[in-house]
Amino acid sequence: MVDPERFRDVMARHAAGVTVVTTAHPSGYHGVTVTAFCPLSLEPPLVLVCIGREQQSHRLLEEATGWVVNLLAREQEFLAEQFAGRAPLADPRFSRIPHHLGLLGIPRIDGCLAWIECRPWARYDGGDHSIFVGEVVALDLGPADDPLIYFDRQYRELAW
Ligand SMILES: Cc1cc2nc3c(=O)[nH]c(=O)nc-3n(C[C@H](O)[C@H](O)[C@H](O)COP(=O)(O)O)c2cc1C
C-alpha cells in the first residue's frame, strides 16, 4: 500500500517549473497554475499537462478549442498564487493581467519566460487526473530569463 502522505512528501522532492495554463471559454478567460507540464514530441510538436478531474479547469479544457502554457518567470509568483486560487482573483477576465491574445484568441501572459499555444490533440485517463495532450500551433520566448521553480511546497529560484 502506498501511504498518500508519503506519496505527497516524495513528489514534493520533484523540482518543477511553474506554468499557468490559460484558455478561453464563452464565460470568460480562465487560467490555472500547473507544474505537471511536459514537452512530449517534436514531430509532431506535442506537449502535455495533467489536470485534476475535480478542477473547474478540467471541464474547461475538455471543452476548449485550444490552450496556452505560460512558463512563469521568477517574479511572477503572485500569478502562480492567483491562478491556484490562493489569492483573490479580483478580475477573472484578465483585464488587470497584462496579456495578448494569441492565434486562437487565448491569453498569452506578458512577461513570461515563454508561451506555447496548443490545439487539443488527445486526452488520456490518469487516475484522478487527466492527461491533456496539445499540438503546438505557435510558441515563442518571452522577455524573462529566470524561471519560477516549485520545490518542497515552496517557490524557489535558481541559484546560479
Ligand atoms: C505550484 C502549484 C502547482 C500546481 N500544479 C497543478 C497541476 O499540475 N495540475 C493540477 O490539476 N492542479 C495543480 N495545482 C492546483 C491548481 O492550480 C488549483 O487547484 C486551482 O485552484 C484549480 O483551479 P480551477 O478549479 O479553477 O481549475 C497546482 C497548484 C500550485 C500552487
The ligand as an SDF file (V2000), in Angstrom:
LIG
                    3D

 31 33  0  0  0  0  0  0  0  0999 V2000
    2.6380   25.3350   -7.5240 C   0  0  0  0  0  0  0  0  0  0  0  0
    1.3220   24.7030   -7.8950 C   0  0  0  0  0  0  0  0  0  0  0  0
    1.2690   23.7340   -8.8780 C   0  0  0  0  0  0  0  0  0  0  0  0
    0.0650   23.1270   -9.2440 C   0  0  0  0  0  0  0  0  0  0  0  0
    0.0590   22.1950  -10.2480 N   0  0  0  0  0  0  0  0  0  0  0  0
   -1.1120   21.6150  -10.6140 C   0  0  0  0  0  0  0  0  0  0  0  0
   -1.1340   20.6570  -11.6670 C   0  0  0  0  0  0  0  0  0  0  0  0
   -0.1080   20.3300  -12.2570 O   0  0  0  0  0  0  0  0  0  0  0  0
   -2.3260   20.1240  -12.0090 N   0  0  0  0  0  0  0  0  0  0  0  0
   -3.4960   20.4670  -11.3690 C   0  0  0  0  0  0  0  0  0  0  0  0
   -4.5520   19.9330  -11.7330 O   0  0  0  0  0  0  0  0  0  0  0  0
   -3.5080   21.3790  -10.3620 N   0  0  0  0  0  0  0  0  0  0  0  0
   -2.3450   21.9500   -9.9750 C   0  0  0  0  0  0  0  0  0  0  0  0
   -2.3240   22.8790   -8.9620 N   0  0  0  0  0  0  0  0  0  0  0  0
   -3.6010   23.1980   -8.2810 C   0  0  0  0  0  0  0  0  0  0  0  0
   -4.4780   24.1840   -9.0580 C   0  0  0  0  0  0  0  0  0  0  0  0
   -3.7320   25.2950   -9.5170 O   0  0  0  0  0  0  0  0  0  0  0  0
   -5.6060   24.6930   -8.1310 C   0  0  0  0  0  0  0  0  0  0  0  0
   -6.2800   23.5800   -7.6120 O   0  0  0  0  0  0  0  0  0  0  0  0
   -6.5910   25.6270   -8.8240 C   0  0  0  0  0  0  0  0  0  0  0  0
   -7.2920   26.3370   -7.8230 O   0  0  0  0  0  0  0  0  0  0  0  0
   -7.6060   24.9320   -9.6860 C   0  0  0  0  0  0  0  0  0  0  0  0
   -8.4630   25.9290  -10.2110 O   0  0  0  0  0  0  0  0  0  0  0  0
   -9.7900   25.5620  -11.0440 P   0  0  0  0  0  0  0  0  0  0  0  0
  -10.7120   24.8010  -10.1220 O   0  0  0  0  0  0  0  0  0  0  0  0
  -10.3110   26.8800  -11.4930 O   0  0  0  0  0  0  0  0  0  0  0  0
   -9.3660   24.7120  -12.1870 O   0  0  0  0  0  0  0  0  0  0  0  0
   -1.1240   23.4940   -8.5810 C   0  0  0  0  0  0  0  0  0  0  0  0
   -1.0870   24.4740   -7.5720 C   0  0  0  0  0  0  0  0  0  0  0  0
    0.1300   25.0770   -7.2300 C   0  0  0  0  0  0  0  0  0  0  0  0
    0.1590   26.1330   -6.1600 C   0  0  0  0  0  0  0  0  0  0  0  0
  1  2  1  0
  2  3  1  0
  2 30  2  0
  3  4  2  0
  4  5  1  0
  4 28  1  0
  5  6  2  0
  6  7  1  0
  6 13  1  0
  7  8  2  0
  7  9  1  0
  9 10  1  0
 10 11  2  0
 10 12  1  0
 12 13  2  0
 13 14  1  0
 14 15  1  0
 14 28  1  0
 15 16  1  0
 16 17  1  0
 16 18  1  0
 18 19  1  0
 18 20  1  0
 20 21  1  0
 20 22  1  0
 22 23  1  0
 23 24  1  0
 24 25  2  0
 24 26  1  0
 24 27  1  0
 28 29  2  0
 29 30  1  0
 30 31  1  0
M  END
$$$$
